[in-house]
C-alpha cells in the first residue's frame, strides 16, 4: 500500500515543511509516502461564489486514482482517537488499495470531492491552519504505525 497526502496550497511556512520532513521520514519505506500539492485558486476579495473551490476540486479529483481509497480531512468528518485510527489504518492496509488523504483549500472542498471520499476524518473540532492539519495527519499516521508495530512512540 502506498500512502500520500494531496493538499491544496503549494507554499507552507518553513516549520510545516520541517515537521512534515521529520514525521514522513519516520514512516515505513513500503508506504512510499509522498505529499502532492496543488496551487490555491485565485480568489477576489468580493467574490462570494464557490468558483475557486470548484476549480480546486476539479484539480484534486484529476489527481486521484480510480482505485485509491480517499480519506478527506474535514471538520465535518468523524472524530477518531489515535487507537481508532490505528484500527482504521489496519483495515485500510488489509484492503490493499493505495490510500490518499486530501486536504482542501481555504474554503473547503467541492461537493464532488466530498462524494468521492471513502471516509471523512475530522482531526479536531477546532479550525486548524492547513499546514498544521498536514503535520497532524502525518504525525498521527506515524503514531498509528507505531501502535500497530509495538514501537514505543505512543506511550498511553
Phi, psi and omega in degrees: 000132174258146180234138174218161176245121179250120187224147172276134179112109185263354178239123179234157176298157183302324182295328177292311180300320180294314180294319178297320178297318180298306184286321180293331177291341179271346182290153181296141182300326183295343176286337183049047184299139174211160177244126175245136180234146172242153182292145174290133179292146179292140178235143174267145182303321184267000183279111180261004181283173179259021184302313181295317179297321178294318179297317177296320179299318178298318179293319179298310182299324179294334182269355180268135176282148181301325184267357182290143168280133183244125175246113179272128174270116186206143182298339180269007182278188181278135176276135180233143168282169177298322179291323177293323175296322178300316178297316178298316180299318177298319178295317179297319179295319180295329179295327175087349179280156173295156187236133179230123175265133185242129174244121182283188181273192184301334181256009181096207181237160179290163177300325180296320177294317180300319180289330180287338183293136174277335180207143177242123187243129174259122179286333184192159171281348176280153171276124184251145170299146186298326177296319179293322177299320178299312181297314181298319178299311183292321177298318180291328173297317178296318180298315180297317177300317181296323177293317179297329187252010177068022178283144186283006181304315180274120187246022182260000000 
